[in-house]
Amino acid sequence: MQLKKQLSIFIVLLLAAPARLLAQDNQFSGWAAIFHSHKLSEHWGYSFDGQLRSHDEVSYLKHILLRPSANYYFAKNKVGALGYAYIATYGRTPANETTFRPEHRIWQQYTYTHKVGKHTALSHRLRLEQRFLGNTANGKNDNYFAQRFRYFARAVIPMKPDSDVFTEGTFLALQNEAFVNVQNKNKVNKHFFDQNRAYVAVGYRFSKAFDAEAGYLNQYIKQADAYVVNHVAQLAFYTRF
């Protein structure tokens, strides 16, 4: 019965990803990330994540992402957050000139986590982003605003659970996140759908406070007139206090 429930989670996460029928450009990159959360009191805490993402074929550093937030715990498994993010995007023109696109975000989110069966933890995250984007390519200095909504689901499945509380051991992580543009889509990619990220990883929980995992992330991006599939090798660390 437990195996059936876990397979059901996997199927739901896969079905949440859009069909890859018209993928035209395949890229290969590497991402490294650290996710930290710290509970300061019964209701208050903070979180931070930092990420480095490479360009196609790991040819150069493309993205630097820094994202802190203040968190409010409605309950142990229900958390609201208000945060800020800074994303630096680097690129190169056909003439090999460097371009830079900064982005500042204000974002709000709600996360709900529950058990499926005795051991599997399933998290749902709703996030609304206010995006302030810039562009310095081709001598331009354009700035524009857009809003985006994201739905994220992640399952952590212990491989050999020995108690109801998973504190140490190997686990399988399955997740999917869908992104849609809800305001000024013409400034972004001219479409409601923005991108989807499906991810599978194997990790190890060293303690209640520290996880490490490595996996494959499939990033499906809708551009204005094309589709891009980014195949990502990801290494991630999670700390909790």
Secondary structure, DSSP 8 states (H G I E B T S, - for coil): -HHHHHHHHHHHHHHTS---SS--EEEEEEEEEEEEEEE-SSSEEEEEEEEEEE-GGG-SEEEEEEEEEEEEEEETTEEEEEEEEEEEEEEE-TT--EEEEEEEEEEEEEEEEEEETTTEEEEEEEEEEEEEEEE-GGG--EEEEEEEEEEEEEEEEESS--SSS--SEEEEEEEEEEEEEEE-GGGTTSSSEEEEEEEEEEEEEEETTEEEEEEEEEEEEE-SS-EEEEEEEEEEEEEE-
